[in-house]
């Protein structure tokens, strides 16, 4: 039986908002970021609205924005058992 790989889906608007905020913080235009990712500007706009479905794209997007891909995909996470200050 051949082994198949499934793409993990990570897709949501919150991810898109985090990516857009970081892009704006860096002063990078949507067109420039689209060029870095190898997509057209229209696709970049869609990514910022909806997030992405492929973990590889999350990694490339995060690298282009110099940010942690886990934070881009999921946002800040609380660690169980950690003291809150």
Order of alpha helices (4+ residues) and beta strands (2+ residues): alpha-alpha-alpha-alpha-alpha
